[in-house]
Amino acid sequence: MLGLGIVSFGVAVVTHRDDLSATLGRYFWDGGYGTSWASDPKEDLIGLLMTQRMGFPTLSKPYLDFWTGTYQAIDD
């Protein structure tokens, strides 16, 4: 579960960390057909996943692989 403090016009903002993938200040949108967009100012990162599958669950393998791989690629 993400610590969402603000949800407006379909965009959510993470306000507290209760999940490994939840970075504070990250804002994002997940669409109904699997499209996902996020901006993480702390990591200077923007990610965009484009899929078109009806009933695409946000915890599907392609979704999880995309965001896991994106954050693993960050070289601090």
C-alpha positions in Angstrom: 0.0 0.0 0.0 1.4 3.4 -1.0 1.2 6.3 1.5 -0.9 8.6 -0.6 -1.5 11.9 0.9 -3.0 13.8 -2.1 -5.0 12.3 -4.9 -6.4 14.8 -7.4 -7.6 14.6 -11.0 -6.3 11.0 -11.0 -2.7 11.9 -10.0 -1.4 10.6 -6.7 1.4 11.9 -4.5 3.4 9.7 -2.1 3.5 11.5 1.3 4.9 8.7 3.5 6.9 5.6 2.8 5.3 2.3 3.7 6.5 0.3 0.7 9.9 -0.2 -0.9 8.9 1.4 -4.1 7.3 4.5 -2.5 9.7 7.4 -2.6 8.5 10.6 -0.9 7.3 13.2 -3.3 6.9 10.8 -6.2 3.7 11.6 -8.1 2.1 9.2 -10.6 -0.9 8.1 -12.6 -2.0 4.6 -13.6 -4.4 4.2 -16.5 -7.1 1.7 -17.0 -5.4 -0.1 -19.9 -2.0 -0.4 -18.3 -0.5 3.0 -19.1 1.6 4.2 -16.2 3.4 7.5 -15.7 5.5 8.7 -12.7 7.8 11.6 -11.9 10.2 11.2 -9.0 11.9 14.6 -8.3 14.2 13.2 -5.6 15.7 10.7 -8.1 15.5 13.1 -11.1 13.4 10.4 -12.9 10.4 10.3 -15.2 9.1 6.9 -16.3 6.4 6.1 -18.8 5.0 2.6 -19.5 2.6 2.3 -22.4 0.4 -0.8 -22.8 -3.0 -1.3 -24.1 -4.6 -4.3 -22.5 -8.1 -4.3 -21.1 -8.2 -5.3 -17.4 -4.4 -4.7 -17.0 -3.7 -5.1 -13.3 -1.2 -2.7 -11.7 0.4 -5.6 -10.0 1.0 -7.5 -13.2 4.5 -8.9 -14.2 5.2 -6.3 -17.0 4.1 -3.4 -14.6 6.2 -4.7 -11.7 9.2 -5.5 -13.9 9.2 -2.1 -15.6 9.2 -0.1 -12.3 11.6 -2.5 -10.5 14.0 -2.3 -13.4 13.7 1.5 -13.6 14.6 2.0 -10.0 17.4 -0.6 -10.1 19.0 1.3 -13.0 19.6 4.4 -10.8 23.3 4.8 -10.2 23.8 6.8 -7.1 
